[in-house]
Amino acid sequence: MGASLRTSRTQGNRYIGPSVLSRRMNKGDTTHSEAVQLLKEACSLYHEGRYSDMRCYAERCLKLDVSLGMAWELFGLGRLSELDLKDPLNGFERAIGCQGRAEDAEIALTIMRGPSWPKGNELLDAVNGLVALGQAYLSRSRFRPAALCFSSVERYVRPNPTIGSILGLIYRELGMLEISLDHYEKASLLEGAPIELLHDRAIILIKLGRVQEAEGLLGQLLEKIDDDPRIWNNYGTVLEALGKDSEALKAYDKALEIDDDYYPALYSRGRNLQKRGLMEEARPILERALDIEGRVFNIDDMTRPQEPPGSTTVRLKEVSTKRERKKSS
């Protein structure tokens, strides 16, 4: 068979026949498949919060295939969780250089290349860096990497109600309600914990269907704070869930005394009247509520009527300190 017709390749002066080439191609496919399986395992570990194991699997994946950008991204995040401020840079840069999106790596590089990124290698430098990066992820609603940052900080600092409440918020947004509640409960027991954490705990209890516990917390909170329409509205929602419709209506009215355009209380009041067959009273209230907001919900856990859906400003306010709240009001 002429050389021009051979289905083979040459390497130097050595001839590589079709069977050898086929075996090498098959081996490459197998190696890539193994790498992908390791990457899937790394992703699962990431979602479980097992960041050290995640980093190990990402490294094993990259030894087989360096073209997987997500593996580089997980490697960088894993090194960050171990308070390494320098090694992750290489991982994030490699992630961006690969095909596919690497949004979390891009955010990390923007923060790490900025002037405020710590230059030292002390524990405090690492903690400050992770807090800054965690806040950047939060502001972009990237809750999974934010959880990595703040849970890593929590391991190395004294128990702190602010960090605990941030983690409670993050896990609530991720739908991991039991973990969220655990963080809120622990944070509320710490010295200096704001009383508002009772409201955060109550919200999670409502979502979990544990309305009797939520009633107790909201009643306790109203003894301290009686001028917040969110608390009164959510208290009414709990009372209504317990079959106390008349008491719930009074709670909604109390919320509307504080803010007569407060959408959740308007909707809750209208729905309460509708359920009791008082359609003529309910109709104008519900119409007014929908004119104000244009969407349906009755538990106010993060947004306010004047803010667009998806805004993260209130989420950040919820986890700020009392001093920060006074500045923002």
C-alpha positions, -999 to 999 in steps of 0.1 A, spaced: 0 0 0 14 34 -10 25 58 17 1 84 5 -29 60 12 -18 49 47 -43 56 75 -15 61 99 8 87 114 45 90 119 65 101 149 100 110 140 112 81 119 90 56 137 59 44 120 26 44 141 2 19 126 -36 21 127 -41 -3 156 -16 16 178 -33 49 169 -67 35 177 -56 23 211 -42 57 219 -74 74 209 -95 50 229 -72 55 259 -77 93 255 -114 89 255 -113 67 286 -91 92 304 -115 120 296 -145 100 308 -127 92 341 -119 129 345 -155 139 339 -167 113 365 -142 128 390 -155 163 382 -191 152 388 -180 138 422 -162 171 430 -194 190 422 -215 168 445 -190 174 473 -192 211 466 -229 211 471 -225 191 503 -201 216 517 -172 191 518 -147 216 504 -114 198 512 -127 166 496 -140 186 466 -105 201 461 -89 166 462 -113 153 435 -107 184 414 -70 178 415 -74 141 406 -96 152 377 -70 177 364 -42 151 365 -63 133 338 -76 163 318 -64 199 322 -90 212 298 -119 211 322 -125 247 333 -149 238 361 -123 216 377 -98 245 378 -126 267 393 -133 241 420 -96 237 427 -93 274 432 -123 276 455 -111 246 475 -77 263 481 -95 294 492 -115 274 517 -81 263 532 -72 300 536 -47 300 507 -48 334 491 -22 329 463 -26 294 449 -62 299 439 -52 326 414 -36 301 391 -67 279 393 -91 307 385 -69 320 356 -68 285 341 -106 282 345 -111 313 325 -87 301 298 -108 269 292 -140 266 273 -173 273 290 -184 298 316 -164 304 348 -184 331 364 -173 324 400 -137 324 389 -141 357 371 -157 373 402 -128 359 423 -101 373 400 -117 407 400 -117 409 438 -82 392 442 -66 416 417 -81 446 433 -63 471 455 -82 460 487 -72 423 485 -49 414 514 -12 412 506 -1 393 537 -2 356 547 -15 359 582 -48 344 594 -64 378 596 -55 385 560 -71 353 549 -102 359 569 -106 395 555 -100 383 520 -127 356 523 -152 380 538 -146 405 509 -150 377 483 -180 363 501 -197 397 500 -189 400 463 -206 367 457 -236 376 478 -241 409 460 -243 389 427 -266 362 443 -239 336 439 -249 317 471 -229 285 466 -195 301 466 -206 326 492 -214 297 515 -179 284 509 -163 317 519 -184 324 550 -184 288 563 -146 288 559 -144 321 579 -166 306 605 -141 278 612 -113 302 620 -130 330 640 -147 332 673 -185 326 671 -200 357 656 -237 364 652 -232 384 620 -214 355 602 -240 330 616 -269 351 603 -252 355 569 -249 317 566 -285 314 577 -295 337 549 -273 319 523 -287 284 531 -322 298 531 -316 311 496 -302 277 486 -334 260 500 -314 242 527 -339 252 554 -328 229 582 -292 241 579 -304 277 577 -324 273 609 -295 258 627 -273 288 618 -299 313 628 -306 295 661 -269 294 670 -264 330 660 -293 342 681 -278 327 712 -245 346 709 -237 377 729 -246 408 709 -270 390 686 -297 414 673 -332 407 684 -342 407 647 -328 372 644 -360 360 660 -377 371 628 -353 352 606 -358 321 626 -396 325 625 -395 328 587 -377 295 583 -401 278 608 -430 290 587 -414 276 556 -409 243 574 -445 242 585 -436 246 622 -461 274 627 -466 270 665 -429 276 671 -430 306 647 -460 320 666 -440 320 699 -409 337 684 -429 364 666 -450 371 698 -417 374 717 -403 397 690 -434 420 690 -428 426 727 -395 443 717 -404 457 682 -440 466 675 -435 491 646 -424 468 618 -452 458 594 -432 427 583 -434 412 617 -471 420 622 -479 405 587 -460 374 593 -475 370 627 -509 372 611 -499 346 586 -490 322 614 -522 329 633 -542 322 602 -524 290 596 -534 280 632 -570 287 624 -571 320 643 -586 341 615 -600 369 635 -567 374 654 -549 372 621 -570 400 607 -561 423 636 -524 416 630 -528 426 593 -546 457 604 -518 465 627 -493 462 599 -514 485 577 -516 511 605 -478 513 603 -477 513 565 -510 515 546 -494 506 513 -476 476 527 -484 450 500 -481 417 518 -505 428 546 -530 442 520 -529 409 502 -531 389 534 -560 409 547 -579 406 514 -573 369 512 -584 365 548 -617 383 541 -622 363 509 -617 330 527 -645 340 551 -669 348 523 -667 386 526 -661 391 489 -673 427 487 -649 438 514 -621 417 500 -622 427 463 -611 464 466 -583 454 490 -569 427 467 -572 449 436 -553 477 454 -526 451 465 -521 439 430 -520 474 416 -491 482 440 -471 450 435 -485 429 407 -475 396 422 -488 372 449 -471 364 482 -480 367 518 -448 360 538 -424 388 536 -389 374 542 -366 395 520 -381 421 497 -399 453 503 -426 469 481 -404 497 468 -376 473 457 -375 453 425 -378 415 427 -344 399 429 -327 429 446 -300 419 470 -298 451 490 -323 440 516 -306 406 518 -274 423 528 -292 446 552 -307 416 569 -273 404 579 -257 437 588 -250 449 623 -272 473 642 -248 502 635 -250 495 598 -287 494 599 -289 528 615 -266 543 588 -288 528 561 -321 540 575 
